[in-house]
């Protein structure tokens, strides 16, 4: 139990070797704090929506992000200012237009795992060998061109 700090050394452990492994996995408190701060950037649904849009589509301007997310331009600008200060996004200026993109590789890899629900269903259908869950019009939005609201996880049906 060489990794247990002196202030906790008198405590009885059940799996001492695992305690040491856990302490090593946690690492330095400053590193944990830095990751907690990064996760807090993703904890806001509006910032997460901006990051998902940028990650999946590439560079976008503030006004385009506002339309895509349903936010107003000043709210998008404020969120991007925070994300830029944290080093998560960068803006590239072309004349009077600034297009933003995700530049933090760790955040980008986390965003990869945040697939929309229709992609999850399409992947499950593909694994089952069923074509029934594929979008009817090929747009990825469902059939008939109508707009639908998708939940983060499809409901499970008994059966």
N, C-alpha and C positions, 0 to 999 in steps of 0.2 A: 504494500500500500504506500508506495513511494511518492505518489502524486497527490495524496490527500493533504490539504493544507493543515498546518499545526492546529488551527482553531477548530478543526473537525476530527483530528486524529483520535480523540478519546471515544468517538462514537462507534458502536458495534455495527459491523457490516455483515450482510448475508453472503454476497458474492463479491468479495474484495477485489478480485481481478477485474470484474466488470465495472466496479466503481472507478478504478484507475483508467480503464478504457473510456468510460463516460466522461471523466474529467479531461482526458486528452482530446476527446471529440468536441467538447464544448470550447476548448481553447481559451484564449485571453478574453477577459471581460470587454475590452475595447473592440475586439473583433466581433463579438456577439452584439454589442451595441450598434456597431456600424451596419450589421445585417438587419437588426431590428429597425433601424432608421430607413433602410432601403425597402423593407417590407411595408413600412408605414406609407411610403409613396404609392404602393399598390393597393393599400387598404381603402382608399377613397374611390368610389365607383366612377366618378367623372374622370379622375386622372387615369384610372385603369382603362376606361373606354378610349381615352385619347391615345394611350400607349398601345392598346390593341389595334386601333386604326392605323397608327403610324407603323407598327411592326408588320402588319399584314399587307399594307398597300405601298409603303415607302413614303418618301417625302411629301408632305402636304402643308398648305398654307393655313393660317389661322381661320380664315373665313370658310375654307373647305372643311376643316375639322369641326367648326361650329355647326355646319349643316349636318355633317355625318353623325355627330353626337347629340344634337338637339340642345347644345349649350349656346349661350350668346358669346359674341367675339371677346368682350372684356374678360369673361370667366375663363375662356380658353387661353387667352394671353396670360392671365394670372397663373393658371395651372402650368403652362409651359415655362413660365419664368421660374417657378419652383423646381420643375423637372430639369431645366437647364442648369440652375445653380447646383443641383445635386449631381450633375454630370451624366444624367440619363439620356437627355436629348441634346441635339445641337441644331442650330438654324443655319441655313445656307442662303445668303442673299443673292437674288437675281434682280437687278434693278431695284424697284420698290417692293418687291415681293420676297418674303422670307419663308422658305419651306423647311419644316422641321422633320427630323428623323431620329430614331432610336440609335444611340451609339454605345450604350452600356451592354456588353456581351452577356453578362450574368443576368441582367433583367430580360434581355432578348430571349435567352434560353428558358427563363421562367414563363415568358409570354407564349412560347411554343406549346406549352402544355395546357394553355387556356383556350382550347378549341371551342367554337360555338356548338350548341346542342345538335344542330342539324348535321354537322360533320361527325360527331360521335355516333349518331344514329346511322349515318351512311357507312361508317366503318364497321359497325356491328352487322349491318345488313350484308355488307361485302363478305365478312367472315362467315356468315350463315349461308352465303351463296344465294341470297334472295335479292332480287332487284326491286322489291316492293317499296323500299324506303327511299329510293332515289327520287330527286325532284323531277316533276313531270315536264317542266319547261327548260331544264338544263341550266337555269340561272343560279341554283343553289338557294332559292328563296321559296320554293314551293310552286305549285301549279297556278296557271291562270294569271300570273302577274300581280296577284293581290298581295298586300303587305300582311305579314303575320308576326305576332310577338312570340318569341321563343324563350322558354325558361332555360336556366343554366343546365339543368339535368332533366331529361325526359322522365315522365312519370312511369313507374313500373305498373304493369297491368297483371293481375293474377291470371294464371292460366296455364 
